[in-house]
């Protein structure tokens, strides 16, 4: 199930979906602690 932009996962704020596949979904997110863009993978298996 895709997560919506703006969702908080711990300290990370999801910005957009990057892709999905058999093992999970990858999101572009912002890390406010380091003030940088990161990739977050959420496993679905």
N, C-alpha and C positions, 0 to 999 in steps of 0.2 A: 504494500500500500504506500503510495508516494506521500511524502511529507510536504506540507505547504511552505512557501517562502515566508520567512519571518518566524518560523518555529525555532525555539531555543532547545538545544541539546547540550546540557551542562552550560559552560560559558560560551558556546558557539552559537551564532545566529545563522541559520540557513538562508542563503541568498537565492539559489536556483538549483534545479536538478542538472547534473552533467550527463548521466547515463545510467542504464540498469541492465542487468543480465541475470543469469541463473543463480549466482551466488549473492547478489545484493544490489544495492542502489548507491550511487555516488553523487554527492552534493557539493556545490561550491558554498563555502561558509566563511564568516568573518570571525577571527579570534581577537576579541577586544583587549585581551591582556598583552598581546604582542603587536596589536594593530596591524594585522596582515590577513591576507586571504589564504585559506587552507582548503583542502579536499577532505571530506568526511565520507567514509564508507559504512553503510548500515547493512549488516548481514541479514538475509531473509531465509537462510537455510537452517 
